[in-house]
Amino acid sequence: MKAFGGLGAFALHLVKIEAEVARAAHQGLEKVAVEVEKTAKDQFGQYQPATGGFNAWQPLAETTKEDRVRQGYPPDEPLLRS
């Protein structure tokens, strides 16, 4: 158990703890954001299956496939072009 020399010392301790928690949360969120970004980028070129309330993606239209090939991209990889 930690003893404090008064309310001021206790308040200072709480402020330090709050800063440590905020720093740890920020670091954790940064790590999660990097993983989410990597996962999202790994999905480019793949069709999204049905999930939750969202329907599976429809195949690309033939005109889209032709346009992709004309621009030098594979014909059937959704989201994979700049």
Helices and strands as residue ranges (DSSP letters): H 7-42, H 62-70
